Amino acid sequence: MSALFRHPLAAPSAASINRRRFVLAGFGVALPPWLAAQTPAVGELSPAASEAEVPYVQTPPLLVRRMLQLAEVKRNDLLWDLGSGDGRIVIAAAKQFGARAVGYEIDPTLIRESRKLARLAGVANRTQFLERDLFTLNFAEPSVVTLYLLPEFNLKLRPLLLQQMRPGSRVVSHEWDMGDWPADETLLFPSPQKPHGTKKEHTVLLWIIPAKVAGRWQIQLGGADRSKFRTLTLTQHFQRVSAALEDSEVLWTQLRGTELSMAIRRGAAVELLRGKVTHAQWTGQIEKLGQWGNSTGELIGKFSARRLADQACAIREKSSNGMTRKRLVLCCPMREAARYLCISTSFPTAANGRKWEP
């Protein structure tokens, strides 16, 4: 969580506060009114006034624990806290949940304080506190990311989180959302003593990085016609998925990380397909659903599906100078319709079939 919103153990210096404001402005981030009104310009802040005027807000220990519980942090996780402040989330993740944890912070004073507190808590060997530019980090490394940043920062980080983090990884934000990427879960905690904002409550949001499932699939269902292959078409917007299945009616779909569930009607039977997506494979079990769409717990078979590969073909073309070109035509299924977008690329080859060298 960002130290912008937390009360450090020691009062920050004027230089530290002004540096935070400069870093935000450098990324084109507009300060919220409650912070802009209370943050003086460079040179206006006296050391005596800094402690009273800077709106640092402590994150209650219960809220820290609930954030980590919502992310289901485990011993084998690597957690990154973006804007780690005094290190309380990093230390709690290591001490209470056994995870390895790294805190990224822009204030060297808070980094030193965090390292000291980690040593006192006995978790110095499982924690790190570093000063880094958040937008240069490799988000393929952590399995859990926690943050307490302004909304503009969340939106700038969103593409990196979605593109780099592994499907099934978790992101937890205190207070701020991710624009039109809906949270998978949201928790509200009453907080009458909250010193800023109109709502006297804390908001905690969880996102689970969704697997990429959009495209055309070939699925084989269990039962009497298990030898038959059907075409399944999936469209995706973040974790929201819609589906069309050959010879069946799709009632609903749900994607949570790497787990994809789909309820279908085959004739008079209503069934639930639930399984794990791994790269181009989706496998799992088929469960019978009751009259009201509730689970009966009755397993009636298994299913397996594979994503259809992009279709490609090579066409040889002969030019007037005796050289031939192999033109590769790549056809990719388009998301919105059962059409193909074809792109061609030429690869020159010698007339005798050997590779052409420039």
C-alpha positions in Angstrom: 0.0 0.0 0.0 1.2 3.4 -0.8 2.9 5.4 1.9 1.0 8.3 0.5 -1.9 7.1 2.5 -0.1 5.7 5.6 1.2 7.2 8.8 4.9 6.2 9.1 6.4 5.5 12.5 8.4 8.7 12.1 7.2 11.9 10.7 8.3 12.4 7.0 10.6 15.2 6.1 9.5 18.1 3.9 11.9 16.9 1.2 10.3 13.4 1.3 6.8 14.8 1.1 7.6 17.2 -1.8 9.4 14.3 -3.6 6.2 12.2 -3.4 4.2 15.0 -4.9 6.8 15.5 -7.7 6.8 11.7 -8.5 3.0 11.8 -8.9 3.0 14.9 -11.0 5.7 13.4 -13.2 3.4 10.6 -14.2 0.6 13.0 -15.0 -1.4 11.9 -11.9 -4.0 14.3 -10.6 -4.0 14.5 -6.9 -7.5 14.0 -5.3 -8.9 17.2 -3.9 -8.5 16.1 -0.2 -4.8 15.5 -0.8 -4.1 18.5 -3.2 -5.7 20.9 -0.7 -3.5 19.7 2.1 -0.2 19.3 0.2 1.8 22.6 -0.1 4.0 23.4 -3.0 7.7 22.9 -2.8 9.2 25.4 -0.4 5.9 26.1 1.4 6.1 23.3 4.0 7.9 23.9 7.3 9.2 21.0 9.3 6.9 21.9 12.2 3.8 21.9 9.9 4.7 18.6 8.1 3.6 16.3 10.8 0.1 17.9 11.2 -0.7 18.6 7.6 0.3 15.5 5.6 -2.7 13.0 5.4 -1.1 9.7 6.3 -3.6 7.1 7.3 -2.7 3.8 9.1 -4.1 0.6 7.7 -5.7 -1.2 10.6 -4.0 -4.6 11.4 -7.3 -6.4 10.9 -7.6 -4.9 7.4 -4.1 -6.0 6.5 -4.9 -9.5 7.5 -8.2 -9.5 5.6 -6.4 -8.3 2.5 -4.0 -11.2 2.7 -6.8 -13.7 3.5 -8.8 -12.4 0.5 -5.7 -13.1 -1.7 -5.4 -16.6 -0.1 -1.7 -16.0 0.5 0.2 -19.2 1.1 3.8 -20.2 2.0 4.7 -20.8 -1.7 3.6 -17.4 -2.8 5.8 -14.4 -3.7 4.0 -11.2 -2.7 4.9 -7.7 -4.0 3.5 -4.7 -2.1 3.6 -1.6 -4.3 4.2 1.5 -2.2 5.0 -0.5 0.9 5.3 2.4 3.4 6.3 1.1 6.8 6.3 -2.5 5.5 3.3 -3.8 7.5 1.8 -5.9 4.6 5.1 -7.4 3.6 5.9 -8.3 7.3 2.4 -9.7 7.9 2.6 -11.8 4.7 5.9 -13.3 5.8 5.2 -13.7 9.5 1.5 -14.8 9.5 1.3 -16.6 6.2 4.9 -17.8 5.6 5.2 -16.2 2.2 8.2 -14.5 0.6 7.4 -10.8 0.2 9.0 -7.7 -1.4 8.0 -4.1 -0.7 8.6 -1.3 -3.2 8.7 2.2 -1.8 10.0 5.6 -2.9 11.0 7.0 0.5 14.4 5.7 1.7 13.5 6.6 5.3 10.6 4.2 5.2 12.6 1.5 3.5 15.2 1.7 6.4 12.4 1.6 8.9 10.7 -1.4 7.2 14.0 -3.4 7.2 14.4 -2.6 10.9 10.8 -3.8 11.7 11.3 -6.9 9.6 14.4 -7.8 11.6 12.5 -7.2 14.9 9.7 -9.5 13.6 12.2 -12.2 12.7 11.3 -12.2 9.0 14.3 -10.4 7.5 15.3 -13.5 5.6 11.9 -13.7 3.9 11.4 -10.0 3.1 13.0 -7.3 0.9 12.4 -3.6 0.7 13.6 -1.8 -2.5 13.4 1.6 -4.1 12.2 1.0 -7.7 10.2 2.5 -10.5 7.0 0.5 -10.5 6.7 0.7 -14.3 10.0 -1.1 -14.9 9.2 -4.2 -12.8 8.7 -7.7 -14.2 5.3 -8.7 -13.0 5.8 -12.3 -14.2 7.6 -12.9 -10.9 5.0 -12.4 -8.1 1.9 -14.6 -7.6 0.3 -11.9 -5.4 0.4 -8.1 -5.8 -1.0 -5.7 -3.2 -1.3 -2.0 -3.7 -2.8 1.2 -2.3 -2.2 3.7 -5.1 -4.2 6.5 -6.8 -6.7 5.4 -9.5 -4.5 6.8 -12.3 -1.6 4.6 -11.1 -3.9 1.6 -11.1 -4.9 2.2 -14.7 -1.3 2.7 -15.8 -0.3 -0.6 -14.1 -3.3 -2.6 -15.3 -1.9 -3.6 -18.7 1.4 -4.8 -17.1 -0.5 -6.9 -14.5 -2.8 -8.5 -17.2 0.0 -9.1 -19.7 2.8 -10.2 -17.4 1.3 -11.9 -14.4 0.5 -15.6 -14.6 -3.1 -16.7 -14.9 -4.5 -17.4 -11.5 -2.3 -14.8 -9.8 -4.0 -12.4 -7.5 -4.1 -8.6 -7.2 -5.6 -6.8 -4.1 -6.2 -3.1 -4.0 -7.1 -1.0 -1.0 -9.7 1.7 -1.9 -9.2 2.1 -5.7 -10.6 0.0 -8.6 -9.2 -0.8 -12.0 -11.6 1.1 -14.2 -13.8 -1.2 -16.4 -11.9 -4.3 -15.2 -14.4 -5.5 -12.6 -13.2 -7.0 -9.3 -13.8 -10.7 -8.7 -14.5 -9.9 -5.1 -15.1 -6.8 -3.0 -15.1 -6.4 0.8 -16.3 -3.3 2.7 -15.2 -2.6 6.3 -16.9 0.1 8.3 -14.4 2.7 9.6 -16.0 5.7 11.5 -12.6 7.0 12.4 -11.4 7.2 8.7 -10.0 10.8 8.4 -10.6 11.4 4.7 -13.3 10.8 2.1 -17.1 10.9 2.5 -17.6 7.2 3.0 -16.5 6.0 6.4 -15.5 2.6 5.3 -12.6 0.8 3.7 -12.9 -1.0 0.4 -10.8 -4.0 -0.5 -10.9 -5.4 -4.1 -9.6 -8.7 -5.4 -8.8 -9.5 -9.1 -7.6 -12.9 -10.2 -5.6 -12.8 -13.5 -7.8 -14.5 -16.0 -6.5 -17.2 -18.4 -6.7 -16.3 -22.1 -9.6 -18.4 -23.4 -10.9 -16.5 -26.4 -11.0 -18.4 -29.7 -12.3 -21.6 -31.3 -12.1 -24.8 -29.4 -12.8 -28.5 -30.2 -14.5 -30.2 -27.3 -15.3 -33.8 -26.6 -18.0 -34.5 -24.0 -18.6 -37.6 -22.0 -21.7 -39.8 -22.3 -23.2 -41.8 -25.1 -21.8 -39.5 -27.8 -18.3 -39.1 -26.3 -16.7 -39.9 -29.6 -18.2 -36.8 -31.2 -16.2 -33.5 -31.4 -18.1 -30.2 -31.2 -16.9 -26.7 -32.0 -16.9 -24.3 -29.0 -16.4 -20.5 -29.6 -15.4 -18.3 -26.7 -15.3 -14.6 -26.6 -13.7 -12.8 -23.6 -13.5 -9.4 -22.0 -11.2 -9.6 -18.9 -12.8 -12.5 -16.9 -16.2 -12.2 -18.6 -16.7 -15.0 -21.1 -19.5 -15.8 -23.5 -19.8 -19.1 -25.4 -21.5 -20.8 -28.3 -21.4 -24.6 -28.4 -22.4 -26.7 -31.4 -25.6 -28.8 -30.7 -26.1 -27.4 -27.2 -27.4 -24.3 -25.4 -25.0 -22.5 -23.2 -26.8 -21.2 -20.1 -23.8 -19.3 -18.5 -20.1 -19.3 -18.2 -17.7 -18.2 -15.5 -13.9 -17.7 -15.5 -12.0 -17.4 -12.3 -8.3 -17.4 -12.9 -7.6 -20.7 -14.7 -10.9 -22.4 -13.7 -13.5 -22.2 -16.5 -17.1 -23.3 -15.8 -19.9 -23.6 -18.3 -23.5 -24.7 -17.8 -25.1 -26.3 -20.9 -28.4 -27.9 -21.9 -28.1 -31.1 -24.0 -31.6 -32.2 -24.9 -33.4 -32.4 -21.6 -30.3 -32.6 -19.5 -28.6 -29.6 -17.8 -24.9 -30.1 -17.1 -22.1 -28.2 -15.6 -18.6 -28.4 -17.2 -15.9 -27.3 -14.8 -12.2 -27.6 -15.4 -8.8 -26.0 -15.6 -7.4 -24.1 -18.6 -3.7 -24.8 -19.3 -2.3 -23.1 -22.4 -4.4 -24.6 -25.2 -6.1 -27.3 -23.1 -9.3 -27.3 -21.0 -10.1 -30.5 -19.1 -12.4 -31.3 -16.2 -15.5 -33.1 -15.1 -19.2 -33.0 -16.1 -21.7 -32.6 -13.3 -25.4 -33.0 -13.4 -27.4 -29.9 -12.4 -30.8 -29.9 -10.6 -34.1 -28.4 -11.7 -33.1 -24.9 -10.4 -29.6 -25.1 -11.7 -28.2 -26.1 -8.4 -25.4 -28.6 -8.0 -26.5 -32.2 -7.3 -22.9 -33.5 -6.8 -23.5 -36.2 -9.3 -20.6 -36.7 -11.7 -21.6 -38.1 -15.1 -18.3 -38.0 -17.0 -15.3 -36.0 -18.1 -14.6 -33.7 -20.9 -11.6 -32.4 -22.8 -11.1 -29.5 -25.1 -8.3 -28.0 -27.1 -8.0 -24.7 -28.8 -7.8 -24.9 -32.5 -4.5 -23.7 -33.9 -4.4 -20.7 -36.3 -4.7 -22.0 -39.8 -1.8 -21.4 -42.1 -0.8 -22.4 -45.6 2.2 -21.8 -47.8 2.0 -20.7 -51.4 5.0 -20.7 -53.8 5.3 -17.9 -56.2 7.9 -17.6 -59.0 9.3 -14.2 -60.0 10.7 -13.1 -63.4 14.4 -13.3 -62.2 14.2 -17.0 -61.5 13.7 -16.7 -57.7 10.7 -18.1 -55.9 8.9 -16.8 -52.9 7.1 -18.9 -50.4 4.2 -16.8 -49.1 2.9 -17.9 -45.7 -0.8 -17.0 -45.2 -1.8 -17.0 -41.6 -5.5 -17.1 -40.8 -6.6 -16.2 -37.3 -10.2 -16.6 -36.0 -11.7 -13.2 -35.4 -13.4 -12.7 -32.0 -16.6 -11.1 -33.2 -17.7 -13.5 -35.9 -16.9 -16.8 -37.5 -14.6 -15.1 -40.0 -10.9 -15.2 -40.5 -8.4 -12.4 -40.7 -5.6 -13.4 -43.1 -2.1 -12.0 -43.1 0.5 -12.9 -45.7 4.3 -12.8 -45.4 6.8 -13.6 -48.1 10.0 -15.6 -47.6 12.4 -15.6 -50.6 14.0 -19.0 -51.5 16.4 -19.9 -54.2 15.1 -21.7 -57.3 16.9 -24.9 -56.3 15.0 -25.0 -53.0 17.9 -23.8 -50.8 17.4 -21.0 -48.3 17.8 -17.6 -49.8 20.6 -15.6 -48.3 20.5 -11.8 -48.6 
